[in-house]
């Protein structure tokens, strides 16, 4: 199998994920339950998009760093550090921009520290350094170790308590960063510090799958390997959920296993369809999102803030709602429109072969 063909299925999975992230983040008003994050324990389809992205990032880390043979040279390390800082800074900028556009330019006293881009940054930096300085045969033992440590933290620190005053995940962020710098719509900040422990394990599972993809010579063997890993993780995760419920807010170990397993199964399916069956005629829409994934995610966040502030988003939604009376369906159509708007931006870059690497 040619290298470009192999990477196409990964681009498509990344594109599906980013398009999904934009879709679930941009409903207007009342959305369907499946397009909202679970309030606490449990999982909706909406809860799959971000963990899928982290899993894909783990695969990409392996496939990217293998080109330098995982040698910790100064240029490679500088590139990792630079990218980590840039991703974190972009996340902070988005949080700042959300306040600044309303006139609160000096919002640093209550600027939220954590968010999606910040978690991506930390996980990318830690896993990339692991890839350079650690023996890859320890990947799964490290994953198990991180999940065991995080499990102990949750069990002994009331991590499943839906009460910020006693939940160790919430208390760690409150004591280290202060209430004003955190997310306030759930008992814990869903991208907070302690959850990074299990998130790193999450990305390492993707890294391990990237290793399998690279090491297997025959495409069908790659598909089988991903299918086996995915099946084991899904079954194991659901069994674990009887004691440690699936919970996105705290990024529980069972959530890591189930979502990584589902991502691995979907990657296996896409490799089978695209790389073995050679059925790729339907992929252009998702490839547009996949080749500029982070850039389009960031632009979607900024565009949503701008259009919301100038009243254009409300105007469009009201127009949709005038035609489609049920508010949930109107919200879904608006979200689809917003995905289409970002696709149009991405398609211009795609046609011009402009690939923005953050």
C-alpha positions in Angstrom: 0.0 0.0 0.0 1.3 3.4 -0.9 1.9 5.8 1.9 -0.6 8.4 0.6 -3.3 5.8 0.5 -2.6 4.7 4.0 -2.8 8.3 5.3 -6.0 9.0 3.4 -8.1 6.9 5.8 -6.6 8.7 8.7 -7.3 12.1 7.1 -10.9 11.0 6.6 -11.3 9.9 10.2 -9.8 13.3 11.3 -12.1 15.1 9.0 -15.2 13.3 10.3 -14.1 14.1 13.8 -13.5 17.9 13.2 -16.7 18.3 11.2 -18.4 16.5 14.2 -16.8 18.9 16.6 -18.0 21.9 14.7 -21.5 20.4 14.4 -22.0 19.7 18.1 -20.4 23.0 19.2 -22.6 25.2 17.1 -26.3 24.3 17.6 -28.4 27.4 18.4 -30.8 27.3 21.3 -32.3 23.9 22.2 -30.5 21.0 20.6 -31.2 17.3 20.4 -29.9 15.3 23.4 -27.5 13.4 21.2 -25.9 16.7 20.2 -25.3 17.7 23.8 -22.6 16.5 26.1 -23.8 14.3 28.9 -24.3 16.2 32.1 -22.4 13.8 34.3 -22.2 10.0 34.0 -23.0 8.4 30.7 -22.1 9.2 27.1 -23.8 10.7 24.1 -22.6 10.7 20.5 -21.5 14.3 21.1 -19.0 12.9 23.7 -17.1 11.0 21.0 -15.7 13.8 18.9 -13.0 15.3 21.2 -11.7 11.9 22.3 -11.6 10.7 18.7 -9.4 13.7 17.9 -7.0 12.9 20.7 -6.8 9.3 19.6 -6.0 10.4 16.0 -3.4 12.8 17.3 -1.7 9.9 19.0 -1.6 8.0 15.7 -0.3 11.1 13.9 2.5 11.6 16.6 3.9 8.2 15.8 3.6 8.5 12.0 5.2 12.0 12.2 8.1 11.2 14.5 9.0 7.9 12.9 10.3 10.0 10.0 13.1 11.2 12.3 13.5 7.7 13.7 12.5 9.1 17.1 15.9 10.6 17.6 15.8 13.4 20.2 17.7 15.9 18.1 17.7 19.6 19.0 15.6 20.6 15.9 13.0 17.9 16.7 12.7 18.9 20.3 12.5 22.6 19.5 9.7 21.8 17.0 7.7 19.9 19.6 8.2 22.6 22.3 7.3 25.4 19.8 4.1 23.6 18.6 3.1 22.8 22.2 3.4 26.5 23.2 1.7 27.7 20.1 -1.3 25.3 20.6 -1.7 26.4 24.2 -1.4 30.1 23.3 -4.0 29.7 20.6 -6.4 28.2 23.2 -5.8 31.1 25.5 -6.3 33.5 22.6 -9.7 32.0 21.8 -10.7 32.4 25.4 -9.5 36.0 25.5 -11.1 36.8 22.1 -14.5 35.7 23.4 -14.3 38.3 26.1 -12.5 41.0 24.1 -15.1 41.1 21.3 -17.6 42.3 24.0 -15.2 45.0 25.0 -13.5 43.3 27.9 -10.0 43.5 26.6 -8.3 43.3 30.0 -10.0 40.1 31.1 -6.9 38.5 32.4 -8.2 38.4 36.0 -11.0 36.1 34.9 -9.6 34.5 31.7 -10.3 30.8 31.6 -7.0 28.9 31.5 -8.2 25.5 30.2 -10.0 24.5 27.0 -9.8 22.1 24.1 -6.7 23.5 22.5 -4.8 23.6 25.8 -5.5 19.9 26.5 -4.4 19.1 22.9 -1.2 21.1 23.6 -0.3 19.3 26.8 -1.1 15.9 25.5 0.8 16.4 22.3 3.9 17.7 24.1 4.0 15.0 26.7 3.4 12.1 24.3 5.8 13.5 21.7 8.6 13.6 24.4 7.6 10.1 25.5 8.1 9.0 21.9 11.6 10.5 21.8 13.0 9.5 25.2 11.2 6.2 26.2 11.2 2.7 24.8 8.0 2.2 22.9 7.6 -1.3 24.3 6.5 0.4 27.5 3.6 2.2 25.9 0.8 0.0 27.1 2.4 -0.4 30.6 2.6 3.4 30.9 -1.1 3.6 29.7 -2.1 1.1 32.4 0.0 2.9 35.0 -1.5 6.3 34.2 -5.1 4.9 34.3 -4.4 3.1 37.6 -3.0 6.3 39.2 -5.9 8.3 37.9 -8.4 5.7 39.2 -6.9 5.9 42.6 -7.2 9.7 42.5 -10.9 9.5 41.6 -11.7 6.8 44.1 -9.9 8.3 47.1 -10.7 11.9 46.1 -14.4 11.7 45.5 -13.8 12.2 41.8 -17.3 11.0 40.9 -19.0 13.4 43.3 -21.1 15.9 41.4 -20.1 18.5 43.9 -17.1 20.8 43.4 -16.7 21.3 47.1 -15.5 17.7 47.6 -14.5 16.6 44.2 -10.7 16.4 44.0 -10.7 17.1 40.2 -12.5 20.4 40.9 -10.6 21.2 44.0 -7.2 20.8 42.3 -8.1 23.4 39.7 -9.8 25.7 42.2 -6.7 25.7 44.5 -4.1 26.0 41.8 -5.8 28.4 39.4 -8.8 30.0 41.2 -12.5 30.0 40.5 -12.4 32.9 38.0 -10.1 31.1 35.6 -12.2 27.9 35.3 -15.3 26.6 33.4 -18.5 27.2 35.4 -21.1 25.1 33.6 -20.3 21.8 35.3 -19.0 20.8 38.7 -15.5 20.3 37.2 -13.6 22.0 34.4 -13.9 19.3 31.7 -10.4 20.2 30.4 -8.8 20.8 33.8 -5.4 19.7 35.1 -6.0 16.3 36.7 -8.0 15.0 33.7 -4.8 15.5 31.6 -3.4 12.3 33.3 -6.0 10.1 31.6 -6.0 12.2 28.5 -2.3 11.5 28.0 -3.1 7.8 28.4 -5.7 8.3 25.7 -3.3 9.8 23.3 -0.8 7.0 24.1 -3.4 4.5 23.0 -3.6 6.3 19.7 0.2 6.3 19.6 0.2 2.5 20.1 -2.3 2.1 17.2 0.0 4.2 15.0 2.8 1.8 15.8 0.6 -1.1 14.8 -0.3 0.6 11.5 3.3 1.3 10.7 4.7 -2.1 11.7 2.1 -4.2 9.8 3.1 -4.7 6.2 -0.2 -5.9 4.8 -3.3 -3.7 4.8 -5.6 -6.5 6.0 -3.3 -7.1 8.9 -3.5 -3.5 9.9 -7.3 -3.6 9.8 -7.3 -6.8 11.9 -4.9 -5.3 14.5 -7.0 -2.2 14.9 -10.2 -4.2 15.1 -8.8 -6.4 17.8 -7.5 -3.5 19.8 -10.8 -1.6 19.4 -12.8 -4.6 20.5 -10.7 -5.3 23.6 -10.9 -1.7 24.6 -14.6 -1.3 24.1 -15.5 -4.5 26.0 -12.9 -3.7 28.7 -14.1 -0.2 29.1 -17.8 -1.1 29.4 -16.9 -3.8 32.0 -14.8 -1.2 33.9 -17.8 1.2 33.8 -19.7 -0.9 36.3 -17.3 0.3 38.9 -16.0 3.5 37.3 -18.8 5.0 35.2 -18.1 6.5 31.8 -17.8 10.3 32.4 -16.5 12.8 29.9 -16.3 15.7 32.5 -13.6 13.9 34.5 -12.3 11.9 31.5 -12.7 8.7 33.4 -10.6 5.6 32.6 -13.7 3.7 31.3 -14.4 6.7 29.0 -10.8 6.5 27.7 -11.1 2.8 26.9 -14.5 2.9 25.3 -13.9 6.0 23.1 -10.4 4.9 22.1 -11.9 1.5 21.2 -14.6 3.0 19.1 -12.1 5.2 17.4 -9.9 2.2 16.6 -12.9 0.3 15.2 -13.9 3.2 13.0 -10.3 3.6 11.8 -10.2 -0.1 10.9 -13.5 0.2 9.0 -12.3 3.2 7.1 -9.0 1.5 6.2 -11.0 -1.5 4.9 -13.3 0.6 2.8 -10.8 3.1 1.5 -7.5 1.1 1.3 -8.8 -2.4 0.6 -12.1 -1.8 -1.2 -10.7 1.3 -2.9 -14.0 3.2 -2.3 -12.9 6.8 -1.7 -15.2 8.7 -4.1 -17.3 9.9 -1.1 -14.3 11.2 0.9 -13.7 14.8 -0.4 -16.0 16.5 2.0 -14.3 15.0 5.0 -10.8 15.3 3.5 -11.3 19.0 3.3 -11.7 19.1 7.1 -9.0 16.4 7.6 -6.1 18.1 5.9 -6.6 21.4 7.8 -8.1 20.0 10.9 -6.8 22.3 13.7 -6.9 25.4 11.5 -10.6 24.8 10.6 -11.4 24.0 14.3 -9.8 27.3 15.4 -11.4 29.3 12.6 -14.8 27.8 13.5 -14.4 28.9 17.1 -13.4 32.4 16.2 -16.1 32.7 13.4 -18.8 31.5 15.9 -17.7 34.2 18.3 -17.7 37.0 15.7 -21.0 36.0 14.0 -22.7 35.7 17.4 -21.5 39.1 18.5 -22.6 41.0 15.4 -26.0 39.2 15.5 -25.6 37.4 12.2 -26.0 34.0 13.8 -29.2 34.9 15.5 -30.5 36.4 12.2 -29.7 33.2 10.3 -31.3 31.0 13.0 -34.4 33.1 13.1 -34.7 32.7 9.3 -34.3 28.9 9.6 -36.8 28.8 12.6 -39.4 30.7 10.5 -39.4 27.8 8.1 -38.7 24.9 10.5 -40.9 25.4 13.6 -39.5 22.7 15.9 -36.6 24.4 17.7 -34.5 21.3 17.9 -34.7 20.7 14.2 -34.0 24.4 13.5 -31.0 24.2 15.8 -29.7 21.1 13.9 -30.2 22.8 10.5 -28.3 25.9 11.8 -25.4 23.6 13.0 -25.3 21.9 9.6 -25.3 25.4 7.9 -22.3 26.4 10.1 -20.4 23.2 9.2 -21.1 24.0 5.5 -19.8 27.5 6.0 -16.5 26.2 7.4 -16.3 23.6 4.7 -16.5 26.4 2.1 -13.5 28.1 3.8 -11.6 24.8 4.0 -12.4 23.9 0.4 -10.7 27.1 -0.8 -7.6 26.0 1.0 -7.9 22.5 -0.3 -8.2 23.5 -3.9 -5.2 25.8 -3.6 -3.3 23.0 -1.8 -2.7 25.2 1.3 -2.2 23.0 4.4 -1.9 25.0 7.6 0.2 23.2 10.1 -0.2 24.5 13.7 
